[in-house]
């Protein structure tokens, strides 16, 4: 391989190319950074000056940033303080307005107080929620503190508007009193003692007839709709040895219309082997067969059915297929036991074992439950009784009575005079009544207390009248003198609660019945009503008719508002 080691021209060219590359690299660096001095070799003196300037620029930028941040904090606090100032202005305006008691009512003054309270709450909320970057600005946490070592003894004319006592909530201070405060006193003479207004009251005492001890009663009523049952007669054909057949013949007449109709079985000489059946105008049936020849039983049945009857055959002994008059006999039974369609009923009456009103209102629940082979009865704490019976089989009323009696709270009595002998849930229905009629010996009373809706003595001496000539629901009317007339229907039970409701609905007076009353309904036939006129109403007197507000000007010029209720 040939090498050039001493080619001077080549070396000169390489050096120039290297210097060109260095110049190009320097130019590219300046273009990319925008700086003339990129390293110490570019300009050592200039680099020192530029770095000093760069440091100052950074400090100035931070100072500007701090100033902007301080301005933002001040703006935030100033905005909040502006709201506080506005609210304080509103409070002062409302306080001054409240002093004008001659033109403002109590409700308006109370409304102003509510607005003041709301403004104060808003000020507290602003103080607690005004923050900048999580730092509260107005809660007292940025107070001015002076401590030893900070020339605190050089501070003059320092005014403490609020003290931050720290987490302990206390701070030892030394107080020097330079002048004692003067206490103001206002004395208002000849103001009479206040007397509160009281409503007038009256009463209406209702008394019922004396009652005796009685047991509460209820009932379970059963009902079943039975269809028509046609009358049935029969012919018994017998060979004389107990062998034969019974023909049960159902009449074609509906219900009891077939009762009493006769059946005649005739053995006629020379009639032949074909039996006949005939019905006369009265509905009597005659069946005729030959007295010597054998007649098929099936033919006899067919002949009867052809006349509209229904025949059911029952074999006796070894039975018969043919009837021979010479050796066999026939015995008739006339039609009977027809029934017309009808509703049959029964009932079970329940009576409380104990006298009194405790069972009044108790209920009876009668349920059909699958699998209850024997009727059951259970009574809860309120006296309600639940009776369960089988839902698929017929149930004897005696078994239901036994279940009720065995439970012990009530005694049962059965009445089947309506024709229903047993309860079958598939055909019969059961309805129940609640217990009522229980009473304890005594005289029932009810006291209705009436009071005027407005306080004062205006209603005093007004009368209460009970008018028993009305009809329908109770009503009440008040005349111009405040006298009230309550009108009810006479000779019938009227609920005391309805009388109270009528008085309240009229609107002049408020009425209520005594919780201890023993009467729930009033009947004018055997009851008495004793009214008591309104009395004891008192007008308000004495004291101050309106609130008095004193506005005092302090020695320092500060105003003091004092309200005397």
URGIBEL-V768625 format. One record per backbone hydrogen bond with DSSP energy under -1.0 kcal/mol. NH is the residue of the N-H (numbers start at 1). CO is the residue of the C=O. If there is no record, write none. Layout:
<<NH,CO> <NH,CO>>
This chain:
<<8,6> <11,7> <12,8> <13,9> <14,10> <15,11> <16,12> <17,13> <18,14> <19,15> <20,16> <21,17> <22,18> <23,19> <24,20> <25,21> <26,22> <27,23> <28,24> <29,25> <30,26> <31,27> <32,28> <33,29> <34,30> <42,39> <47,43> <48,44> <49,45> <50,46> <51,47> <52,48> <53,49> <54,50> <55,51> <56,52> <57,53> <58,54> <59,55> <60,56> <61,57> <62,58> <63,59> <64,60> <65,61> <66,62> <67,63> <68,64> <69,65> <70,66> <71,67> <72,68> <73,69> <74,70> <75,71> <76,72> <77,73> <78,74> <79,75> <80,76> <81,77> <82,78> <83,79> <84,80> <85,81> <86,82> <87,83> <88,84> <89,85> <90,86> <91,87> <92,88> <93,89> <94,90> <95,91> <96,92> <97,93> <98,94> <100,97> <101,99> <103,100> <104,100> <109,105> <110,106> <111,107> <112,108> <113,109> <114,110> <115,111> <116,112> <117,113> <118,114> <119,115> <120,116> <121,117> <122,118> <123,119> <124,120> <125,121> <126,122> <127,123> <128,124> <129,125> <130,126> <132,135> <135,132> <137,130> <150,147> <154,151> <155,152> <195,541> <198,538> <201,535> <202,450> <203,532> <204,448> <205,530> <206,446> <207,528> <208,444> <211,442> <214,439> <217,436> <218,350> <220,348> <221,431> <222,346> <223,429> <224,344> <226,342> <229,339> <232,336> <233,249> <234,333> <235,247> <236,331> <237,245> <238,329> <239,243> <244,316> <245,237> <246,314> <247,235> <248,312> <249,233> <250,310> <251,231> <257,254> <259,256> <260,335> <261,258> <264,285> <266,287> <268,289> <271,268> <276,288> <278,286> <280,284> <283,280> <285,262> <286,278> <287,264> <288,276> <289,266> <291,268> <295,323> <297,321> <300,296> <301,297> <302,298> <303,299> <304,300> <305,301> <306,302> <307,304> <308,305> <309,304> <310,250> <312,248> <314,246> <316,244> <319,316> <323,295> <327,324> <328,324> <329,238> <331,236> <333,234> <335,261> <336,232> <339,229> <342,226> <344,224> <345,418> <346,222> <347,415> <348,220> <349,413> <350,218> <351,411> <352,216> <353,409> <356,214> <356,439> <360,357> <361,435> <362,359> <365,385> <367,387> <369,389> <372,369> <373,371> <376,388> <378,386> <380,384> <383,380> <385,363> <386,378> <387,365> <388,376> <389,367> <395,423> <400,396> <401,397> <402,398> <403,399> <404,400> <405,401> <406,402> <407,403> <408,404> <411,351> <413,349> <415,347> <419,416> <420,345> <423,395> <427,424> <428,424> <429,223> <431,221> <433,219> <435,362> <436,217> <439,214> <442,211> <446,206> <448,204> <449,512> <450,202> <451,510> <452,200> <453,508> <456,198> <460,457> <461,534> <462,459> <465,484> <467,486> <470,488> <475,487> <477,485> <479,483> <482,479> <484,463> <485,477> <486,465> <487,475> <488,467> <494,522> <496,520> <499,495> <500,496> <501,497> <502,498> <503,499> <504,500> <505,501> <506,502> <507,503> <510,451> <512,449> <514,447> <517,514> <518,445> <519,445> <522,494> <527,523> <528,207> <530,205> <532,203> <534,462> <535,201> <538,198> <541,195> <543,192> <548,564> <550,562> <552,560> <554,558> <557,554> <560,552> <562,550> <564,548>>
